[in-house]
Amino acid sequence: MYQPKKKKKTDYAALNSPFMRIPKMRVEAARALLDLKFKEIYELKGRAPEAIFEDLKKIRIKTDPDILNYFKIAVDFAEKEDE
């Protein structure tokens, strides 16, 4: 019997977040930053991406290790934003 594919829920909050202005940012990484209570890009300034990733692992049991790369991109972007 044919069953239609379930449509993935779209995370509009993450899609509309400031983090999506960061080039190459994935929606999942933006969602993770929102879950960690970050609201703006400037809040990532001076933060260690590894520490952010460790904080994420405390609140999520299954954490994609690739998200760390996106945290590095986001922190780098935040630090270069004022230049």
N, C-alpha and C positions, 0 to 999 in steps of 0.2 A: 504494500500500500504506500502510495506517495505521501510524504509529509513535507510541507514547505519548510524551507530553512527559517529558523528563527532570526529575526532581525536583531542585530547588535544594538544595544542601547547607546545612544549618542551622549557623550559627556559634554553637554553645552557649557557647563561652568568652567571646565578645563579649556575647552576650545575658545571661550571668550576671555580667558585670563590673560594678564599681561605677559605671562611666560611664553605664550604662543608667538610673541613678537621676536623671540630669540630664534635666529636661523637654525634650521634642522631639528628643532625641538619636537619631540613626540608628545602626543596627547597624554600617554600614560605617565610620562615624566612630569608633565604639568600637573596632572591629577595628584601625583605623589607629593609635589611641593605644596599644593593646596591642602592636602591631608596633614602635612607637617605644620600647617598654620602660617605658611608664607603667603603674603597677598600681593607683594610688589617685588619687582626685580632687584631694586636697591637693597632689599633686606638680605640678599645673598652675598653682598660685599663683605670680604674678609672672612667668609666662612670656608671651612675645609669641606670639599665635596665628599670626602670619605666619612667625615663626622655626620653630615646630612644623611648619607646612605645608612650609616649605623643607626641613626634615629629612626629611619624608615623601617629597618629590619625589626625594631622593637614594637612597631605598631602593625606590621604586616608579616604574617608567617611566610607566605610565598612572595619573595621579592626577586624580581628579574635582575641579575647582576649587570645587565647592559644599562640599566638606569643610572648607574654610577657615571658612565660616560656622558650622559645628558646632564647630570648635575655638574660635571666638570665644565661642560660647554656653558651652562647657565651662570656659574660663578665667574668664569672668564668674561662672559658678556657683561655681567653686572659691574665688574671692575674696570672694563674698558669703556663703559657707557659715558663716563664723565670726560674722557679725553677729548 
